[in-house]
Amino acid sequence: MSKCFSFRCIESGELYVEHVVAALTVWEELKPYYRRGVERVLGVECDSMCFDPIAVAIALHDVGKLTKAYYEQVKGFRHELFSAYATYSVLESALRSTEAKDRVKSDVAYLLATAVMLHHEPIIMRTYVGAYGERYLTISNLKRVVEKYDLSPAPCDVKKSLDYISRLPVKKEHAGECLTKAFEEFYVEWSNIDTQNGKDKVFDVLKRIIAWASVMGDPDELLVRRARVASILHLIVVADSVAAHVLRTERCGSSELRDEANYIVERVSRGAEPLDMNQIRQSIMNAIMKATKSNTVCLKQAGEGREGCYEKGSDSHASS
């Protein structure tokens, strides 16, 4: 089965797993500066968990790109809603085994899922709100979106990709069982998602995420909640944008970079974040080489017209 891509260009592309590794590398560089603030926003000390909750959100922020609807480039489909559903489902399951209070666990899952849902907020608002002549995402439009598109796994190596990324946010050796089990449970649900029960569950989760972010609470509480979401959203967008910029420049060339990531990376380059772009580029490429060394060989042989990742002992291109 072919490799799963998060971005394709004419000659090559950005593998989904590569993008996750790259985005998590950016987060690791940012973490020392933001960690205490993140703990205040989440309401829990990260050391009390066997996994990094921000890393889980980053690992899943683009998983909607592994749906058939995205793979087949169905017009009008956006990956963020399914990614938010996946983030909530995995975190809600994994957090059950932590020592945090139940309300804190629920808040963390909702908060991170909302941030993932909004990581391309202008585009998703234009696609699912403005296009329907609305000022906000209505329940009826949400239902229409969930029912309309095929959300089942794409015909690429989705299971292998999820198995791999489920290990990345684990912080303590032999302590990540709760997270890997949550990913496994999610994949089973996902495999059966193109049924009425599966669609109903996606709709219910997304409806609860939106309600938590917009109407569940008094006005002051909602304002604080939205500020907390914005804090996490900032980190996801920076990690996503820098990772995409580095990998797509490497794999596809700068001509493929025409989205909002350019502006964000430009600001980072000017010192808006504690990142050195040359250093982070090297860190990302080193992390990807380390991550792929055991299973694949990444080649860039322009003279032979071969570029990308190949299975060891195989001449078949990963994107086939």
C-alpha positions as a Markdown table, in Angstrom:
| # | Residue | x | y | z |
|---|---|---|---|---|
| 1 | Met | 0.0 | 0.0 | 0.0 |
| 2 | Ser | 1.3 | 3.5 | -0.8 |
| 3 | Lys | 2.6 | 6.0 | 1.6 |
| 4 | Cys | 0.2 | 8.7 | 2.9 |
| 5 | Phe | 0.9 | 12.3 | 1.8 |
| 6 | Ser | -0.2 | 15.5 | 3.5 |
| 7 | Phe | 0.8 | 17.6 | 0.5 |
| 8 | Arg | 1.5 | 16.7 | -3.1 |
| 9 | Cys | 3.3 | 18.6 | -5.8 |
| 10 | Ile | 4.1 | 17.8 | -9.4 |
| 11 | Glu | 7.3 | 15.8 | -8.8 |
| 12 | Ser | 7.2 | 14.8 | -5.2 |
| 13 | Gly | 5.3 | 15.7 | -2.0 |
| 14 | Glu | 5.3 | 15.8 | 1.8 |
| 15 | Leu | 4.6 | 12.6 | 3.6 |
| 16 | Tyr | 2.1 | 12.8 | 6.4 |
| 17 | Val | 4.5 | 11.2 | 8.9 |
| 18 | Glu | 7.3 | 13.6 | 7.8 |
| 19 | His | 5.0 | 16.6 | 8.4 |
| 20 | Val | 4.1 | 15.3 | 11.9 |
| 21 | Val | 7.8 | 14.8 | 12.8 |
| 22 | Ala | 8.7 | 18.2 | 11.4 |
| 23 | Ala | 5.9 | 20.0 | 13.3 |
| 24 | Leu | 6.8 | 18.2 | 16.5 |
| 25 | Thr | 10.4 | 19.2 | 16.1 |
| 26 | Val | 9.3 | 22.8 | 15.9 |
| 27 | Trp | 7.2 | 22.4 | 19.1 |
| 28 | Glu | 10.2 | 20.9 | 20.9 |
| 29 | Glu | 12.2 | 24.0 | 20.1 |
| 30 | Leu | 9.3 | 26.3 | 21.3 |
| 31 | Lys | 8.4 | 24.2 | 24.4 |
| 32 | Pro | 11.0 | 25.6 | 26.8 |
| 33 | Tyr | 9.7 | 29.1 | 26.3 |
| 34 | Tyr | 6.0 | 28.2 | 26.4 |
| 35 | Arg | 5.8 | 25.3 | 28.8 |
| 36 | Arg | 4.7 | 27.1 | 31.9 |
| 37 | Gly | 2.2 | 29.1 | 30.1 |
| 38 | Val | 0.7 | 26.0 | 28.4 |
| 39 | Glu | 0.3 | 24.3 | 31.8 |
| 40 | Arg | -1.6 | 27.3 | 33.1 |
| 41 | Val | -3.8 | 27.3 | 30.0 |
| 42 | Leu | -4.5 | 23.6 | 30.2 |
| 43 | Gly | -4.9 | 23.6 | 34.0 |
| 44 | Val | -2.6 | 20.6 | 34.5 |
| 45 | Glu | 1.1 | 20.0 | 34.9 |
| 46 | Cys | 2.4 | 18.2 | 31.9 |
| 47 | Asp | 4.8 | 16.1 | 34.0 |
| 48 | Ser | 1.7 | 14.4 | 35.6 |
| 49 | Met | 0.9 | 12.8 | 32.2 |
| 50 | Cys | 2.8 | 10.1 | 30.4 |
| 51 | Phe | 2.4 | 12.0 | 27.1 |
| 52 | Asp | 2.5 | 15.6 | 25.9 |
| 53 | Pro | -1.0 | 16.8 | 25.1 |
| 54 | Ile | 0.2 | 19.6 | 22.8 |
| 55 | Ala | 2.2 | 17.0 | 20.8 |
| 56 | Val | -0.9 | 14.8 | 20.4 |
| 57 | Ala | -2.8 | 17.8 | 19.0 |
| 58 | Ile | 0.0 | 18.6 | 16.6 |
| 59 | Ala | 0.3 | 14.9 | 15.6 |
| 60 | Leu | -3.4 | 14.8 | 14.7 |
| 61 | His | -4.0 | 18.3 | 13.3 |
| 62 | Asp | -3.8 | 17.1 | 9.7 |
| 63 | Val | -5.1 | 13.5 | 10.1 |
| 64 | Gly | -8.3 | 14.6 | 8.2 |
| 65 | Lys | -6.0 | 14.6 | 5.1 |
| 66 | Leu | -5.9 | 10.8 | 5.4 |
| 67 | Thr | -9.7 | 10.5 | 4.6 |
| 68 | Lys | -11.0 | 9.3 | 1.3 |
| 69 | Ala | -12.7 | 12.7 | 0.8 |
| 70 | Tyr | -9.3 | 14.5 | 1.0 |
| 71 | Tyr | -7.4 | 11.8 | -0.9 |
| 72 | Glu | -9.9 | 12.1 | -3.8 |
| 73 | Gln | -9.7 | 15.9 | -3.7 |
| 74 | Val | -13.5 | 16.2 | -3.3 |
| 75 | Lys | -14.5 | 19.8 | -3.9 |
| 76 | Gly | -15.5 | 21.7 | -0.7 |
| 77 | Phe | -14.0 | 19.2 | 1.7 |
| 78 | Arg | -11.8 | 20.6 | 4.5 |
| 79 | His | -9.7 | 18.3 | 6.7 |
| 80 | Glu | -9.9 | 20.4 | 10.0 |
| 81 | Leu | -13.3 | 19.1 | 11.2 |
| 82 | Phe | -12.3 | 15.4 | 11.0 |
| 83 | Ser | -8.9 | 16.3 | 12.6 |
| 84 | Ala | -10.8 | 17.9 | 15.5 |
| 85 | Tyr | -13.0 | 14.8 | 15.9 |
| 86 | Ala | -9.8 | 12.6 | 16.0 |
| 87 | Thr | -8.0 | 14.8 | 18.5 |
| 88 | Tyr | -11.0 | 14.8 | 20.9 |
| 89 | Ser | -11.5 | 11.1 | 20.5 |
| 90 | Val | -7.9 | 10.2 | 21.2 |
| 91 | Leu | -7.4 | 12.6 | 24.1 |
| 92 | Glu | -10.7 | 11.8 | 25.7 |
| 93 | Ser | -9.7 | 8.1 | 25.8 |
| 94 | Ala | -6.0 | 8.6 | 26.8 |
| 95 | Leu | -6.8 | 11.1 | 29.6 |
| 96 | Arg | -9.0 | 8.7 | 31.4 |
| 97 | Ser | -5.9 | 7.1 | 32.9 |
| 98 | Thr | -4.3 | 10.3 | 34.2 |
| 99 | Glu | -4.7 | 11.7 | 37.7 |
| 100 | Ala | -6.2 | 15.0 | 36.7 |
| 101 | Lys | -9.7 | 15.9 | 37.8 |
| 102 | Asp | -12.5 | 14.9 | 35.4 |
| 103 | Arg | -13.4 | 18.4 | 34.5 |
| 104 | Val | -9.8 | 19.3 | 33.7 |
| 105 | Lys | -9.6 | 16.2 | 31.5 |
| 106 | Ser | -12.7 | 17.2 | 29.6 |
| 107 | Asp | -11.5 | 20.7 | 29.2 |
| 108 | Val | -8.1 | 19.6 | 27.8 |
| 109 | Ala | -9.8 | 17.4 | 25.2 |
| 110 | Tyr | -12.2 | 20.1 | 24.1 |
| 111 | Leu | -9.6 | 22.9 | 24.2 |
| 112 | Leu | -7.1 | 21.1 | 22.0 |
| 113 | Ala | -9.8 | 19.8 | 19.6 |
| 114 | Thr | -11.1 | 23.3 | 19.2 |
| 115 | Ala | -7.6 | 24.6 | 18.4 |
| 116 | Val | -7.1 | 21.9 | 15.8 |
| 117 | Met | -10.5 | 22.7 | 14.2 |
| 118 | Leu | -9.4 | 26.4 | 13.9 |
| 119 | His | -5.9 | 26.0 | 12.7 |
| 120 | His | -7.0 | 27.2 | 9.2 |
| 121 | Glu | -9.8 | 29.3 | 10.6 |
| 122 | Pro | -10.2 | 31.8 | 7.7 |
| 123 | Ile | -10.5 | 29.0 | 5.1 |
| 124 | Ile | -12.8 | 26.8 | 7.1 |
| 125 | Met | -15.1 | 29.8 | 7.9 |
| 126 | Arg | -15.2 | 30.7 | 4.2 |
| 127 | Thr | -15.9 | 27.1 | 3.1 |
| 128 | Tyr | -18.5 | 26.1 | 5.7 |
| 129 | Val | -19.9 | 29.4 | 6.8 |
| 130 | Gly | -19.6 | 32.1 | 4.2 |
| 131 | Ala | -20.4 | 29.8 | 1.3 |
| 132 | Tyr | -23.8 | 29.0 | 2.9 |
| 133 | Gly | -24.6 | 32.7 | 3.5 |
| 134 | Glu | -24.2 | 32.3 | 7.3 |
| 135 | Arg | -22.3 | 34.2 | 10.0 |
| 136 | Tyr | -21.3 | 31.1 | 12.0 |
| 137 | Leu | -21.3 | 27.3 | 11.5 |
| 138 | Thr | -24.8 | 26.2 | 12.1 |
| 139 | Ile | -25.8 | 22.7 | 13.3 |
| 140 | Ser | -27.6 | 22.0 | 10.1 |
| 141 | Asn | -24.6 | 22.8 | 8.0 |
| 142 | Leu | -22.4 | 20.8 | 10.3 |
| 143 | Lys | -24.7 | 17.8 | 9.8 |
| 144 | Arg | -24.7 | 18.4 | 6.0 |
| 145 | Val | -20.9 | 18.3 | 5.9 |
| 146 | Val | -20.6 | 15.1 | 8.0 |
| 147 | Glu | -23.2 | 13.3 | 5.9 |
| 148 | Lys | -21.9 | 14.5 | 2.5 |
| 149 | Tyr | -18.3 | 13.4 | 2.6 |
| 150 | Asp | -16.6 | 10.0 | 2.7 |
| 151 | Leu | -14.6 | 10.1 | 6.0 |
| 152 | Ser | -13.3 | 6.6 | 5.9 |
| 153 | Pro | -9.5 | 5.9 | 5.7 |
| 154 | Ala | -7.8 | 6.8 | 2.4 |
| 155 | Pro | -6.3 | 3.9 | 0.3 |
| 156 | Cys | -2.8 | 4.6 | 1.7 |
| 157 | Asp | -0.9 | 3.2 | 4.7 |
| 158 | Val | -3.1 | 4.9 | 7.3 |
| 159 | Lys | -2.8 | 2.3 | 10.0 |
| 160 | Lys | 1.0 | 2.2 | 9.8 |
| 161 | Ser | 1.1 | 6.1 | 9.9 |
| 162 | Leu | -1.1 | 6.2 | 13.0 |
| 163 | Asp | 0.9 | 3.4 | 14.7 |
| 164 | Tyr | 4.0 | 5.5 | 14.2 |
| 165 | Ile | 2.8 | 8.9 | 15.3 |
| 166 | Ser | 1.1 | 7.4 | 18.4 |
| 167 | Arg | 4.6 | 6.8 | 19.8 |
| 168 | Leu | 5.9 | 10.3 | 19.2 |
| 169 | Pro | 4.2 | 12.3 | 22.0 |
| 170 | Val | 5.1 | 9.6 | 24.7 |
| 171 | Lys | 7.5 | 11.1 | 27.2 |
| 172 | Lys | 8.2 | 8.2 | 29.6 |
| 173 | Glu | 9.6 | 4.9 | 28.6 |
| 174 | His | 7.1 | 2.0 | 28.9 |
| 175 | Ala | 4.4 | 4.6 | 30.0 |
| 176 | Gly | 2.7 | 5.3 | 26.7 |
| 177 | Glu | 0.2 | 2.4 | 26.7 |
| 178 | Cys | -2.7 | 4.7 | 27.4 |
| 179 | Leu | -1.9 | 6.7 | 24.4 |
| 180 | Thr | -1.2 | 3.9 | 21.9 |
| 181 | Lys | -4.4 | 2.1 | 23.1 |
| 182 | Ala | -6.4 | 5.3 | 22.5 |
| 183 | Phe | -4.9 | 5.5 | 18.9 |
| 184 | Glu | -5.8 | 1.9 | 18.3 |
| 185 | Glu | -9.4 | 2.4 | 19.5 |
| 186 | Phe | -9.7 | 5.4 | 17.3 |
| 187 | Tyr | -8.5 | 3.5 | 14.2 |
| 188 | Val | -11.1 | 0.8 | 14.9 |
| 189 | Glu | -13.8 | 3.5 | 15.0 |
| 190 | Trp | -12.5 | 5.2 | 12.0 |
| 191 | Ser | -12.5 | 1.9 | 10.0 |
| 192 | Asn | -16.3 | 1.7 | 10.5 |
| 193 | Ile | -17.0 | 5.4 | 10.2 |
| 194 | Asp | -18.8 | 5.3 | 6.9 |
| 195 | Thr | -22.0 | 3.9 | 8.5 |
| 196 | Gln | -24.9 | 5.8 | 10.0 |
| 197 | Asn | -23.7 | 5.1 | 13.6 |
| 198 | Gly | -20.2 | 6.3 | 12.6 |
| 199 | Lys | -21.4 | 9.5 | 11.0 |
| 200 | Asp | -23.7 | 10.1 | 14.0 |
| 201 | Lys | -20.8 | 9.9 | 16.4 |
| 202 | Val | -18.6 | 12.3 | 14.4 |
| 203 | Phe | -21.5 | 14.7 | 14.3 |
| 204 | Asp | -22.2 | 14.4 | 18.0 |
| 205 | Val | -18.5 | 15.0 | 18.9 |
| 206 | Leu | -18.1 | 18.0 | 16.6 |
| 207 | Lys | -21.4 | 19.5 | 17.9 |
| 208 | Arg | -20.2 | 19.2 | 21.5 |
| 209 | Ile | -16.8 | 20.7 | 20.6 |
| 210 | Ile | -18.5 | 23.7 | 19.0 |
| 211 | Ala | -21.0 | 24.1 | 21.9 |
| 212 | Trp | -18.2 | 24.0 | 24.5 |
| 213 | Ala | -16.4 | 26.8 | 22.6 |
| 214 | Ser | -19.4 | 29.0 | 21.9 |
| 215 | Val | -22.4 | 28.5 | 24.2 |
| 216 | Met | -21.7 | 26.3 | 27.2 |
| 217 | Gly | -21.0 | 28.8 | 30.0 |
| 218 | Asp | -21.6 | 32.3 | 31.0 |
| 219 | Pro | -20.1 | 35.1 | 28.8 |
| 220 | Asp | -17.1 | 35.7 | 31.0 |
| 221 | Glu | -16.2 | 32.0 | 31.1 |
| 222 | Leu | -16.6 | 31.8 | 27.3 |
| 223 | Leu | -14.2 | 34.7 | 26.8 |
| 224 | Val | -11.6 | 33.1 | 29.0 |
| 225 | Arg | -12.1 | 29.8 | 27.2 |
| 226 | Arg | -11.6 | 31.4 | 23.8 |
| 227 | Ala | -8.5 | 33.1 | 25.0 |
| 228 | Arg | -7.1 | 29.7 | 26.1 |
| 229 | Val | -7.9 | 28.2 | 22.7 |
| 230 | Ala | -6.2 | 31.0 | 21.0 |
| 231 | Ser | -3.0 | 30.4 | 23.1 |
| 232 | Ile | -2.8 | 26.8 | 22.0 |
| 233 | Leu | -3.9 | 27.6 | 18.4 |
| 234 | His | -0.9 | 30.0 | 18.1 |
| 235 | Leu | 1.5 | 27.1 | 18.9 |
| 236 | Ile | -0.2 | 24.7 | 16.5 |
| 237 | Val | -0.2 | 27.2 | 13.6 |
| 238 | Val | 3.5 | 28.2 | 14.1 |
| 239 | Ala | 4.6 | 24.5 | 14.3 |
| 240 | Asp | 2.4 | 23.6 | 11.2 |
| 241 | Ser | 3.5 | 26.6 | 9.1 |
| 242 | Val | 7.3 | 26.3 | 9.8 |
| 243 | Ala | 7.2 | 22.5 | 9.2 |
| 244 | Ala | 5.3 | 22.9 | 6.0 |
| 245 | His | 7.6 | 25.7 | 4.7 |
| 246 | Val | 10.7 | 23.7 | 5.4 |
| 247 | Leu | 9.5 | 20.4 | 3.9 |
| 248 | Arg | 7.7 | 21.8 | 0.9 |
| 249 | Thr | 10.6 | 24.0 | 0.0 |
| 250 | Glu | 12.8 | 20.9 | 0.3 |
| 251 | Arg | 10.5 | 18.5 | -1.6 |
| 252 | Cys | 8.7 | 20.8 | -4.0 |
| 253 | Gly | 10.5 | 24.1 | -4.3 |
| 254 | Ser | 9.4 | 27.6 | -3.2 |
| 255 | Ser | 7.0 | 28.0 | -6.1 |
| 256 | Glu | 4.6 | 25.7 | -4.3 |
| 257 | Leu | 4.3 | 27.9 | -1.3 |
| 258 | Arg | 1.5 | 30.3 | -1.8 |
| 259 | Asp | -0.6 | 30.2 | 1.4 |
| 260 | Glu | -0.7 | 31.9 | 4.7 |
| 261 | Ala | 2.3 | 29.9 | 6.0 |
| 262 | Asn | 4.6 | 32.3 | 4.0 |
| 263 | Tyr | 3.5 | 35.3 | 6.2 |
| 264 | Ile | 3.9 | 33.4 | 9.4 |
| 265 | Val | 7.4 | 32.0 | 8.5 |
| 266 | Glu | 8.4 | 35.5 | 7.4 |
| 267 | Arg | 7.4 | 36.8 | 10.8 |
| 268 | Val | 9.3 | 34.0 | 12.5 |
| 269 | Ser | 12.4 | 34.8 | 10.4 |
| 270 | Arg | 12.2 | 38.4 | 11.7 |
| 271 | Gly | 12.3 | 37.3 | 15.4 |
| 272 | Ala | 8.6 | 37.0 | 16.3 |
| 273 | Glu | 9.4 | 33.5 | 17.8 |
| 274 | Pro | 12.5 | 32.2 | 19.5 |
| 275 | Leu | 13.4 | 30.1 | 16.4 |
| 276 | Asp | 16.4 | 30.4 | 14.1 |
| 277 | Met | 15.0 | 29.3 | 10.7 |
| 278 | Asn | 18.4 | 27.9 | 9.5 |
| 279 | Gln | 18.8 | 25.9 | 12.7 |
| 280 | Ile | 15.2 | 24.6 | 12.7 |
| 281 | Arg | 15.5 | 23.6 | 9.1 |
| 282 | Gln | 18.5 | 21.4 | 10.0 |
| 283 | Ser | 16.8 | 20.0 | 13.1 |
| 284 | Ile | 13.8 | 19.0 | 11.0 |
| 285 | Met | 15.8 | 17.3 | 8.3 |
| 286 | Asn | 17.9 | 15.5 | 11.0 |
| 287 | Ala | 14.7 | 14.4 | 12.8 |
| 288 | Ile | 13.2 | 13.0 | 9.6 |
| 289 | Met | 16.4 | 11.2 | 8.7 |
| 290 | Lys | 16.4 | 9.6 | 12.2 |
| 291 | Ala | 12.7 | 8.7 | 12.0 |
| 292 | Thr | 12.9 | 7.0 | 8.6 |
| 293 | Lys | 16.3 | 5.4 | 9.0 |
| 294 | Ser | 15.0 | 2.0 | 10.3 |
| 295 | Asn | 12.2 | 1.5 | 7.8 |
| 296 | Thr | 12.9 | 3.6 | 4.7 |
| 297 | Val | 15.7 | 5.2 | 2.7 |
| 298 | Cys | 15.0 | 8.8 | 1.7 |
| 299 | Leu | 16.7 | 9.7 | -1.5 |
| 300 | Lys | 17.1 | 12.8 | -3.6 |
| 301 | Gln | 18.7 | 11.8 | -6.8 |
| 302 | Ala | 17.7 | 14.5 | -9.3 |
| 303 | Gly | 20.0 | 13.1 | -11.9 |
| 304 | Glu | 18.1 | 9.8 | -11.9 |
| 305 | Gly | 14.7 | 11.5 | -11.6 |
| 306 | Arg | 14.1 | 9.8 | -8.3 |
| 307 | Glu | 13.1 | 11.7 | -5.2 |
| 308 | Gly | 11.4 | 10.7 | -2.0 |
| 309 | Cys | 11.2 | 7.8 | 0.3 |
| 310 | Tyr | 11.6 | 4.2 | -0.7 |
| 311 | Glu | 11.2 | 1.0 | 1.2 |
| 312 | Lys | 14.5 | -0.8 | 1.9 |
| 313 | Gly | 15.1 | -3.5 | -0.6 |
| 314 | Ser | 12.4 | -2.1 | -3.0 |
| 315 | Asp | 12.5 | 0.0 | -6.2 |
| 316 | Ser | 8.9 | 1.1 | -5.9 |
| 317 | His | 8.3 | 4.8 | -5.1 |
| 318 | Ala | 6.4 | 5.5 | -1.9 |
| 319 | Ser | 3.8 | 7.6 | -3.7 |
| 320 | Ser | 2.7 | 4.8 | -6.0 |
